[in-house]
Amino acid sequence: MSKKSRHVVPNKSDGWSVRKSGASRASKIFDTQKEAVDYARDQAKREKSELYIHKKDGTIRQKNSYGNDPCPPKDKK
Amino acid sequence: MSFENNVFINCPFDEKFYPLLRPLIFTVIYLGLTPRSALESLDSGQPRIHKIISLINESKFAIHDLSRIKAEKIGEFFRLNMPFELGLDVGCRSFKGGKWKNKKCLILEAEKYRYQAAISDLSNSDIGVHKNEPEEVVSEVRNWLNNEAGLNAPGPSKIWGAFNDFMAENYDRLTSNGFSNKDIEKLPITELMNHMKEWVAKNT
């Protein structure tokens, strides 16, 4: 089973989705990337999980770890 | 690999097409079918056309992407491999008889009517339009396979979500194994397919 994580993904039309790993649908949709990332970051911190920000093709633009990653990337915010 | 489960992938395999190719292959694997392509055998001694004919012969399903047949700049040749292989596939279905009569194919394009300017013989064919959107590729391939292979497939949103989960886990796997972001972008398709198969086997 996938490990617990939050994903910010640009929508094919407009806006940005935040999805929990394993979920069938987005938990929330935002107009801007910033709003989506802020929300997903809060969720990931609360859940002590990973945050992945995806590009439109699914590849990873940025990852931040709020869980047990032994070498977590620095969150600049 | 059985005829009934094989899906011949006739698409560009260059890096520019990877954003559409990755979700396309993932959808086929996620739905329990086997993507087949000329890349799976790296024997340089075997002419490519022989490999392609074998794949067409061994695959009930085929996905032909014609969205890159148009030359992008003056002086560039347009690409004929995809329509040529589509022709071989349609020919196999039409002339070989037996189980090959039931072969099915999906033609993908970026825009709805553009391909007719190049291949008017295909006018009035039902094609899938992906608008160069990776998420749209998932939808088109899922809907077509669900119908033609008689599946009870989960919805496109679920598959798109699973694809993003896979991409994240594969990113972790590769970075922890010394891959840079550029290496990950350029990961050979055969290697990527193996990772997808492992992930789907573990997570579905």
Interface residues (C-beta under 8 A of the other chain):
Chain A: M1 S2 K3 S5 H7 V9 N11 K12 R19 S21 G22 A23 S24 R25 E50 Y52 H54 K56 D57 G58 T59 I60 K63
Chain B: Y18 P19 L20 R22 P23 E133 P134 E135 E136 P154 G155 S157 K158 G161 F163 N164 D165 M167 A168 E169 Y171 D172 N181 I184 E185 K202 N203
